[in-house]
Amino acid sequence: MDRATLDKLYNNRAAVPTHPQDIARWATESARARAELPHHADLAYGPHPREILDLFALAAPGRPLLVFIHGGYWQAMSKGEASQIANGFVCDGLANVALLNYPIGPDARMDQIVASIRRGILWLWQHAADYGFDRDRIYVSGHSAGGHLSVMALLTDWPALDAAAPADLIKGALSISGLYDLQPIRQCYLNDKLGMDEAEAARNSPIALLPASTAGLPPLVCAVGGAETPAFLQQQHDFVTKWASHGGHVTAITVPERHHFDIVDQMAQSGAVLQTVMTDMLRQGG
């Protein structure tokens, strides 16, 4: 496809004229969550100013941890617009919730962004005893760019980063409106701030990094909105198909009538499809 076509297919804000209301709703609900729910704010997990996280911790010890990674095409947004996720899990006593900030473009390259997410999740595993969650039940989810980063985390060689860490440090993942092949991103307007070359896009594309067998990998659910652009529907279809062809089990969900922005609201709503999917994953993990 030419750049003009790719620009249109990946421009979610143009595709959803009501997106300012969606983002404003996230901010309002997130501010309410921070005001009402106990949490540890701005815990530093690395040297970069954006390497900080918020941890919404349950009073009862030994519960699982859900790490949520915000979207913004690796160049916008923050954990501050994602605090609403805690409403769907902390309020019901299902899980502790950690919200990660990470460096963004153009100040950070994709390699740095992915390394930062891995550093944040490893920090949480290393400090589980300090905050009372079960480090053997860490799950990850994310929206859009955060969906991409969630899968990159799932594919991480954790013992290479910390010899004491288990290979299955992450016990399951839910990617929402994720991006799994970064080559189209490299060829459209989004790369003006990211500056990826072909090699960097390849080494950070989950679809290019699958092992010979995905059968032994933790559970993965990929979800996309039925009203999203064809590019996002195709990204999920291609990735899920390849994952399954490598022998692994992956669940694909299309949420009817949801677009790129309002699909993430489901994570904050008890009983909504994605909140239920994530809850089931948390409970099946013990």
PyMOL commands that set and color helices and strands:
alter all, ss='L'
color gray80, all
select helices_A, chain A and resi 3-9+12-15+19-36+79-81+83-88+110-126+128-131+145-154+158-161+183-186+191-194+198-203+206-208+230-245+262-268+273-284
alter helices_A, ss='H'
color red, helices_A
select strands_A, chain A and resi 40-44+52-56+63-69+96-100+133-143+170-176+220-225+250-255
alter strands_A, ss='S'
color yellow, strands_A
deselect
rebuild
show_as cartoon
